[in-house]
Structures are given as C-alpha cells and as structure tokens.
Amino acid sequence: MRFVVHVLAALGLLLAAAAPSYAACGDNPGDAAAVAATRAQIAQQCPCSSFNSHGAYVKCASGVPGRQRRHALRGMRRGGRELRG
C-alpha cells in the first residue's frame, strides 16, 4: 500500500511540475505572412473613414478572419464534389 501511495505522489509531482506548452503566434513559418495578409484585408474591407464609431470599425475588422476562412473552405473539395458555401 505504501508503494502505491509513493507512486501516486511521484506521479502527482511530475504532473504538477510539467508546464503545458501551447502554440504561440509566430511559431509557424507562415504566421508573419498570414498576419500581414489579414491586416491588408482589414484595411481593404474596413477603411477607417467609412465608420462613425470605433465599435463599428472593430465589428467589421473582427469579421474579416471568418470571411477569409469561409472563402477558403468554398474552394475545398470533399469526395470529388465541391463544397458550397
């Protein structure tokens, strides 16, 4: 019984000491280009001068990445058929 307690205590210490590692922006080689492309899309689709408030601009800008994903998914094929958006 003591052995089991010691093993569980050791495992608990190992798990507590292990820090989770998450991917960060910039970890992948294409991250900088993707950020630059998204910023360019925001500048094109949401020109500052066309909004009366900062909130309206932020709402427009926050929708750009979702529109990019939907556009990219439209071109993907599954089972030989093109997906329709």
C-alpha positions as CSV (number, residue, x, y, z in Angstrom):
1,M,0.0,0.0,0.0
2,R,2.8,2.4,0.8
3,F,4.3,1.7,-2.6
4,V,1.1,2.7,-4.3
5,V,0.9,5.9,-2.3
6,H,4.6,6.8,-3.2
7,V,4.0,6.1,-6.9
8,L,0.8,8.2,-6.9
9,A,2.6,11.0,-5.1
10,A,5.5,10.9,-7.5
11,L,3.1,11.0,-10.5
12,G,1.3,13.9,-8.9
13,L,4.5,15.9,-8.6
14,L,5.5,15.1,-12.1
15,L,2.2,16.3,-13.5
16,A,2.2,19.4,-11.4
17,A,5.7,20.3,-12.4
18,A,5.1,19.8,-16.1
19,A,4.2,23.1,-17.7
20,P,1.7,22.9,-20.6
21,S,3.1,24.2,-23.9
22,Y,0.8,26.0,-26.3
23,A,1.5,27.1,-29.8
24,A,2.0,30.9,-29.9
25,C,1.6,33.3,-32.7
26,G,4.8,33.2,-34.7
27,D,5.7,29.6,-34.0
28,N,4.8,28.5,-37.6
29,P,6.9,29.8,-40.5
30,G,3.9,31.3,-42.3
31,D,2.5,33.2,-39.3
32,A,4.0,36.6,-40.1
33,A,2.8,36.5,-43.7
34,A,-0.7,35.4,-42.5
35,V,-0.9,38.3,-40.1
36,A,0.2,40.8,-42.8
37,A,-2.3,39.4,-45.2
38,T,-5.1,39.7,-42.7
39,R,-4.2,43.2,-41.8
40,A,-4.2,44.1,-45.5
41,Q,-7.7,42.5,-45.9
42,I,-8.9,44.5,-42.9
43,A,-7.5,47.7,-44.5
44,Q,-9.2,46.9,-47.8
45,Q,-12.6,45.8,-46.4
46,C,-12.9,48.2,-43.5
47,P,-11.5,51.6,-44.3
48,C,-11.4,53.8,-41.2
49,S,-13.1,56.8,-42.8
50,S,-16.3,54.8,-43.6
51,F,-17.2,54.3,-39.9
52,N,-18.7,56.7,-37.4
53,S,-17.5,54.9,-34.3
54,H,-14.6,52.7,-33.2
55,G,-17.0,50.0,-32.3
56,A,-18.4,49.8,-35.8
57,Y,-14.8,49.5,-37.2
58,V,-13.9,46.8,-34.7
59,K,-17.1,44.8,-35.6
60,C,-16.1,45.0,-39.3
61,A,-12.5,44.1,-38.6
62,S,-13.3,41.2,-36.3
63,G,-15.4,39.6,-39.1
64,V,-12.6,39.6,-41.7
65,P,-10.8,36.4,-40.5
66,G,-14.1,34.5,-40.5
67,R,-14.9,35.6,-44.0
68,Q,-11.4,34.5,-45.1
69,R,-12.0,31.0,-43.7
70,R,-15.4,30.7,-45.3
71,H,-14.0,31.8,-48.7
72,A,-11.1,29.3,-48.4
73,L,-13.5,26.5,-47.5
74,R,-15.6,27.1,-50.5
75,G,-12.8,26.1,-52.8
76,M,-12.0,22.8,-50.9
77,R,-13.2,19.6,-52.3
78,R,-14.6,16.6,-50.4
79,G,-15.2,13.3,-52.1
80,G,-14.8,14.8,-55.5
81,R,-17.6,17.3,-55.0
82,E,-17.0,21.0,-54.4
83,L,-18.4,22.3,-51.1
84,R,-20.9,25.1,-51.5
85,G,-20.9,28.0,-49.0
